Amino acid sequence: MKIRKKLFSWSFLDTLLFFGITYALVLAGNFIYTSIKGNPHMFLDNPIWIGQIAILLATSLTWNLVNRNGFLIVSEYKDSNSLLKKIELILNEKHTKIDSNPSGCKYVKKNKLVRFLEYFTKEYIRIEIKNDEVIIYTKRRLLERIEMKIN
């Protein structure tokens, strides 16, 4: 069995989307907290907002640099059915198959809230079968987990 892994380049759109969502959540949390305290504001009137932006920007940049999208190509395998069953067993722990056809399938998380958040994090898994190769498209951390378990 031959396994090749390739990661795509860093995505500015993913970083911007992650930053926007986390910043909105932090602002909403700060507003709710200060509303409970009796003085509602969003910290945009004092210099603390610069630190918030810097920390959230660094977090979203690091997250997207470390956990990029990519693909894993498995070729020269002996039995395609056993390989696909092994991959399915690995993915069925936390994912469910939603779109299946002879040329491939798509997996999403089982939890509905996490499935909604997947729209922003784009952590879905797509599997294609082409020319006696199994190609798995997903995030880096999931690719590494699949790679370790199918060897």
Secondary structure per residue as TSV (DSSP state, phi and psi in degrees):
chain	resnum	aa	ss	phi	psi
A	1	M	-	360.0	131.1
A	2	K	E	-113.3	129.9
A	3	I	E	-123.7	128.3
A	4	R	E	-124.9	139.6
A	5	K	E	-126.0	136.2
A	6	K	E	-136.8	133.2
A	7	L	E	-102.3	141.6
A	8	F	-	-76.9	169.7
A	9	S	-	-73.1	167.2
A	10	W	-	-62.6	140.2
A	11	S	-	-108.3	118.4
A	12	F	H	-66.9	-38.7
A	13	L	H	-63.6	-42.9
A	14	D	H	-62.1	-41.7
A	15	T	H	-64.0	-44.9
A	16	L	H	-63.9	-41.8
A	17	L	H	-64.9	-45.6
A	18	F	H	-62.7	-42.7
A	19	F	H	-63.3	-45.3
A	20	G	H	-61.9	-42.8
A	21	I	H	-67.4	-46.5
A	22	T	H	-66.3	-36.7
A	23	Y	H	-67.0	-40.7
A	24	A	H	-63.6	-40.2
A	25	L	H	-66.3	-39.7
A	26	V	H	-66.4	-43.8
A	27	L	H	-61.9	-43.7
A	28	A	H	-63.4	-42.2
A	29	G	H	-62.9	-43.8
A	30	N	H	-63.2	-40.8
A	31	F	H	-65.5	-43.0
A	32	I	H	-63.8	-43.9
A	33	Y	H	-61.9	-46.6
A	34	T	H	-71.4	-27.0
A	35	S	H	-67.5	-39.2
A	36	I	H	-65.5	-37.0
A	37	K	H	-71.9	-18.4
A	38	G	T	106.2	-1.4
A	39	N	-	-131.2	77.3
A	40	P	-	-69.5	124.1
A	41	H	-	-158.4	171.1
A	42	M	-	-113.5	18.3
A	43	F	S	61.9	19.3
A	44	L	-	-87.2	-8.8
A	45	D	S	-92.7	-10.6
A	46	N	S	-123.9	167.1
A	47	P	T	-70.2	0.1
A	48	I	H	-67.4	-22.2
A	49	W	H	-65.7	-26.9
A	50	I	H	-65.6	-41.6
A	51	G	H	-65.6	-39.0
A	52	Q	H	-61.5	-45.8
A	53	I	H	-64.1	-43.4
A	54	A	H	-63.4	-44.8
A	55	I	H	-66.9	-44.2
A	56	L	H	-68.5	-34.9
A	57	L	H	-66.9	-42.7
A	58	A	H	-64.0	-39.5
A	59	T	H	-64.5	-47.6
A	60	S	H	-68.4	-35.9
A	61	L	H	-65.0	-45.9
A	62	T	H	-63.7	-43.7
A	63	W	H	-59.4	-44.1
A	64	N	H	-78.7	-24.5
A	65	L	H	-73.8	-36.7
A	66	V	H	-79.3	-41.5
A	67	N	S	-111.4	63.8
A	68	R	-	-80.3	163.8
A	69	N	E	-74.5	155.1
A	70	G	E	-169.9	-171.6
A	71	F	E	-143.1	156.4
A	72	L	E	-124.1	124.5
A	73	I	E	-109.5	121.2
A	74	V	E	-108.9	121.1
A	75	S	E	-135.8	172.9
A	76	E	S	54.3	44.2
A	77	Y	-	-96.4	158.6
A	78	K	S	-80.2	-49.6
A	79	D	-	-129.0	115.2
A	80	S	H	-68.7	-35.2
A	81	N	H	-64.3	-43.2
A	82	S	H	-67.8	-36.6
A	83	L	H	-65.0	-46.0
A	84	L	H	-65.8	-35.5
A	85	K	H	-67.6	-36.9
A	86	K	H	-66.0	-42.8
A	87	I	H	-64.5	-41.2
A	88	E	H	-64.1	-39.4
A	89	L	H	-63.4	-39.0
A	90	I	H	-64.8	-44.0
A	91	L	H	-79.9	-24.7
A	92	N	T	-71.6	-8.1
A	93	E	T	-62.8	-45.8
A	94	K	T	-126.0	-3.8
A	95	H	E	-123.7	162.3
A	96	T	E	-131.2	145.2
A	97	K	E	-82.3	128.5
A	98	I	E	-114.3	-32.9
A	99	D	E	-129.5	108.8
A	100	S	E	-125.4	132.9
A	101	N	E	-147.2	172.2
A	102	P	T	-61.2	-25.8
A	103	S	T	-92.4	-2.2
A	104	G	E	161.4	-172.8
A	105	C	E	-155.7	171.4
A	106	K	E	-132.4	137.1
A	107	Y	E	-117.3	142.3
A	108	V	E	-131.9	167.5
A	109	K	E	-65.7	155.1
A	110	K	S	-76.4	-36.9
A	111	N	S	-74.7	133.6
A	112	K	H	-69.0	-36.3
A	113	L	H	-65.6	-43.7
A	114	V	H	-66.2	-34.8
A	115	R	H	-62.8	-37.7
A	116	F	H	-65.4	-42.3
A	117	L	H	-69.3	-22.7
A	118	E	H	-62.5	-25.2
A	119	Y	H	-59.5	-34.7
A	120	F	H	-90.2	-36.5
A	121	T	H	-88.8	-17.6
A	122	K	-	55.4	49.5
A	123	E	-	-100.4	29.9
A	124	Y	-	-76.3	163.6
A	125	I	E	-121.0	128.0
A	126	R	E	-121.0	129.0
A	127	I	E	-117.3	128.5
A	128	E	E	-122.9	146.7
A	129	I	E	-118.5	113.5
A	130	K	E	-138.0	133.4
A	131	N	T	47.3	51.1
A	132	D	T	58.2	32.1
A	133	E	E	-130.5	142.7
A	134	V	E	-105.4	121.4
A	135	I	E	-114.0	124.2
A	136	I	E	-113.9	119.5
A	137	Y	E	-104.7	123.2
A	138	T	E	-171.0	-167.2
A	139	K	E	-78.8	160.9
A	140	R	H	-59.5	-44.7
A	141	R	H	-65.6	-34.6
A	142	L	H	-72.4	-36.8
A	143	L	H	-61.1	-42.4
A	144	E	H	-66.3	-38.7
A	145	R	H	-65.2	-43.5
A	146	I	H	-65.3	-42.5
A	147	E	H	-60.9	-42.9
A	148	M	H	-66.2	-37.5
A	149	K	H	-82.8	-22.4
A	150	I	H	-89.6	-11.7
A	151	N	-	-73.6	360.0
